[in-house]
Amino acid sequence: MSAYSQFLRHVVIPVGSRLAGYGDFLPYLEALEASQWWSPQQIRELQNAKLRRLIAHVYENVPFYRQIMDERGLTPGDIQTTDDLVKLPIVDKKTITAHYDDTLRDRSIPRNQLIHATSSGSTAERLHYWTTKAQKAKKWAGLFRWWEMVGYTFGDPYVTFQLAPNQGFKGWPLVGKLEWLLLRHHWLSAQEMTDEVLARYVENLKAWKPKLFRSYASTVYYLARRMNEAGLQVPIPSILTTGETLTPHMRETIEQAFAPGRVFNEYGGDGMQIAAECEMHDGLHINAETYIVEIVKDGERVPDGELGEVVLTNLEATATPFIRYNIHDVAAISHEPCACGRGLPRLSHLEGRLTDMFVTSDGHWLTVHQFTAFFAKVHSVRAFQVIQKEVDFILIKLVVDDTFSDADRRRIVETFRNYMGPNTRFELEFVDAIPVSPVGKRRFFISEVIQGTPSEV
């Protein structure tokens, strides 16, 4: 580690964190850097200890959970390990948003210390909740642990490619500029992505020589695809994708544009840093010191390796507790050891949002993976979005060039029909562009049909 990295890590960042009122986040980071190498049993013991502390706290200070536990005849002593979580109900975004400002608020925290937060709203429904600066500091510690896992060191130049810039000192323009200067951080806007803009971005990346490039998966994929078509390449060691489903084809396309760099997938949602890939690229390690992850289907836990909905318990959040929170993403879990040596469990498969899945008439789930590689081979299609309006009705929006033919049309419909069933109806709609969501994401698949496990409250 260089002298400048040491200076940033031990002087600039701790001082900046305290000045911004977030406290000293470095102890959190150092604890995570050490505990990732613990044995799985040690990590489970840490989870259980934090869980017991959390349950005792919310029983005393959060009316919602006192009422739930009293109605079920439970005391804090009945929740001793992660296996006991099934005694508590699954909640969801609607439940949290409906109660966060009333019975789901931690009464031990003065209201003037609470920070109102919302999710991105990428599924047209925002989550509202309370957090604190201390909880944010712990979230940042988890984020930086992931960055270090892919080779980043404080002081390395890095670029974020997204709709809005990230700054610790929001509202303080001069301090924010100093923050970026010291951290060697550059930002590229994903608001406008014309060929001219993307060409300028490529030149910027060549000049900045970042060690880390972080972006929504579809955004950097779109850039990489244009680069490959134009024969352009920029070597960047680590490309960290987040916010959306990353398919194997997207990974291959991105790595071609930024060779010999590698893509590392990161998973977060609703204000939580949940999991990320290590150098083995064999699943995503869960931030298990902070989150307990359950995989459920129809409200019941499923065996390791089986797909289900992701249910999270945040062991550090009490301002608004997230206990058995169904984030409505689809994944599978593995507790097998990783070759990297970390004791953290992994998501062996991450399929993305439940609303990015399709359901067939016989109840099977289909993932985006089955179709993105196919569309990459239909060269006349520049962009696409597929919407499941009904179980047997699919709307396919296409941006095409002049070479699109009837054969391409038949190929698309036949491919989808093979997956969806012979009685499925299809409508192709030709558009000039596929709009991004309000937060800059490009959703390839949208299901208006599939439903997840509802809140039990």
Secondary structure as GFF3:
##gff-version 3
##sequence-region A 1 457
A	DSSP	alpha_helix	3	7	.	.	.	ID=ss1
A	DSSP	pi_helix	8	12	.	.	.	ID=ss2
A	DSSP	alpha_helix	13	19	.	.	.	ID=ss3
A	DSSP	alpha_helix	26	35	.	.	.	ID=ss4
A	DSSP	alpha_helix	40	61	.	.	.	ID=ss5
A	DSSP	alpha_helix	63	71	.	.	.	ID=ss6
A	DSSP	three_ten_helix	76	78	.	.	.	ID=ss7
A	DSSP	three_ten_helix	82	87	.	.	.	ID=ss8
A	DSSP	alpha_helix	93	99	.	.	.	ID=ss9
A	DSSP	three_ten_helix	111	113	.	.	.	ID=ss10
A	DSSP	beta_strand	115	118	.	.	.	ID=ss11
A	DSSP	beta_strand	128	131	.	.	.	ID=ss12
A	DSSP	alpha_helix	133	149	.	.	.	ID=ss13
A	DSSP	beta_strand	158	162	.	.	.	ID=ss14
A	DSSP	alpha_helix	173	183	.	.	.	ID=ss15
A	DSSP	beta_strand	185	189	.	.	.	ID=ss16
A	DSSP	alpha_helix	195	208	.	.	.	ID=ss17
A	DSSP	beta_strand	212	216	.	.	.	ID=ss18
A	DSSP	alpha_helix	217	230	.	.	.	ID=ss19
A	DSSP	beta_strand	238	242	.	.	.	ID=ss20
A	DSSP	alpha_helix	248	257	.	.	.	ID=ss21
A	DSSP	beta_strand	262	269	.	.	.	ID=ss22
A	DSSP	beta_strand	272	277	.	.	.	ID=ss23
A	DSSP	beta_strand	284	286	.	.	.	ID=ss24
A	DSSP	beta_strand	291	297	.	.	.	ID=ss25
A	DSSP	beta_strand	300	301	.	.	.	ID=ss26
A	DSSP	beta_strand	308	314	.	.	.	ID=ss27
A	DSSP	beta_strand	325	334	.	.	.	ID=ss28
A	DSSP	beta_strand	346	353	.	.	.	ID=ss29
A	DSSP	three_ten_helix	354	356	.	.	.	ID=ss30
A	DSSP	beta_strand	358	359	.	.	.	ID=ss31
A	DSSP	beta_strand	365	366	.	.	.	ID=ss32
A	DSSP	alpha_helix	369	377	.	.	.	ID=ss33
A	DSSP	beta_strand	381	390	.	.	.	ID=ss34
A	DSSP	beta_strand	393	400	.	.	.	ID=ss35
A	DSSP	alpha_helix	406	420	.	.	.	ID=ss36
A	DSSP	beta_strand	425	430	.	.	.	ID=ss37
A	DSSP	beta_strand	445	447	.	.	.	ID=ss38
###
